[in-house]
C-alpha cells in the first residue's frame, strides 16, 4: 500500500511540473536535420549558427540526412538552419 502512495504522489508531482519541463531533444535533432539538409557535407561539423552542433559520428549524420529527405515533405520550414528554437505551425 505504501508503494501505491509513492506512485500516486510521484505521478501527481510530475503532472504539476509537466508545463515547466522542456526537453531539448527535439531542438537538437531538428537542428541536425537542418544542418544535414541545408549545408554542404564539408560544413556539417563546423556550423556554429546554433548551440546544437552536429557532434555525432558520420554514420549518424548520414542517417539524419536521410530523415531530412523525408522531413522536407512534412514541414520544409523545420529544415532551415536557425539560431532560435523552431516553432511548428
C-alpha positions as CSV (number, residue, x, y, z in Angstrom):
1,X,0.0,0.0,0.0
2,X,2.9,2.4,0.7
3,X,4.3,1.8,-2.7
4,X,0.9,2.8,-4.2
5,X,1.0,6.1,-2.2
6,X,4.5,6.8,-3.5
7,X,3.4,6.0,-7.1
8,X,0.4,8.3,-6.9
9,X,2.4,11.1,-5.2
10,X,5.2,10.9,-7.7
11,X,2.7,10.9,-10.6
12,X,0.9,14.0,-9.2
13,X,4.2,15.8,-8.7
14,X,5.3,15.0,-12.2
15,X,1.9,16.3,-13.5
16,X,2.5,19.6,-11.7
17,X,5.8,20.0,-13.4
18,X,4.6,19.0,-16.8
19,X,4.5,22.6,-18.2
20,X,7.8,23.5,-16.7
21,X,9.9,20.7,-18.2
22,X,11.1,21.2,-21.7
23,X,13.2,18.6,-23.4
24,X,15.9,19.8,-25.8
25,X,15.9,16.6,-27.8
26,X,13.5,17.9,-30.4
27,X,15.6,21.1,-30.9
28,X,18.8,19.1,-31.2
29,X,17.5,16.6,-33.8
30,X,15.6,19.3,-35.7
31,X,18.8,21.3,-36.0
32,X,20.8,18.3,-37.1
33,X,18.1,17.7,-39.8
34,X,18.5,21.3,-40.9
35,X,22.3,21.1,-41.0
36,X,22.5,17.9,-43.0
37,X,19.8,19.0,-45.4
38,X,20.8,22.7,-45.9
39,X,24.6,22.7,-45.7
40,X,27.2,21.1,-47.9
41,X,28.7,18.0,-46.2
42,X,32.0,19.8,-45.7
43,X,30.3,22.2,-43.3
44,X,28.2,19.7,-41.3
45,X,30.6,19.6,-38.3
46,X,31.7,23.3,-38.5
47,X,28.4,25.2,-38.5
48,X,28.0,27.5,-35.4
49,X,24.6,29.0,-36.1
50,X,23.0,27.2,-33.2
51,X,24.3,25.8,-30.0
52,X,23.3,22.4,-31.2
53,X,26.1,21.5,-33.5
54,X,26.4,18.1,-35.2
55,X,28.8,16.2,-32.9
56,X,27.9,12.5,-33.7
57,X,29.9,10.1,-36.0
58,X,29.4,10.4,-39.7
59,X,27.1,7.4,-39.9
60,X,24.6,9.2,-37.7
61,X,24.9,12.3,-39.8
62,X,24.1,10.4,-42.9
63,X,21.1,8.9,-41.0
64,X,19.9,12.5,-40.2
65,X,20.4,13.5,-43.8
66,X,18.2,10.5,-44.8
67,X,15.5,11.6,-42.3
68,X,15.7,15.2,-43.7
69,X,14.8,13.9,-47.1
70,X,11.5,12.7,-45.7
71,X,11.1,15.8,-43.4
72,X,11.1,18.2,-46.4
73,X,7.7,16.8,-47.4
74,X,6.3,17.1,-43.9
75,X,7.4,20.6,-42.9
76,X,10.1,22.3,-45.1
77,X,10.5,25.2,-42.6
78,X,12.0,22.8,-40.0
79,X,15.0,22.4,-42.3
80,X,16.1,26.0,-42.1
81,X,19.3,26.4,-40.1
82,X,18.5,29.0,-37.5
83,X,19.7,30.1,-34.1
84,X,16.4,30.3,-32.3
85,X,14.3,27.3,-31.4
86,X,11.9,26.1,-34.1
87,X,8.1,26.5,-33.5
88,X,5.9,24.3,-35.6
89,X,2.8,25.9,-37.0
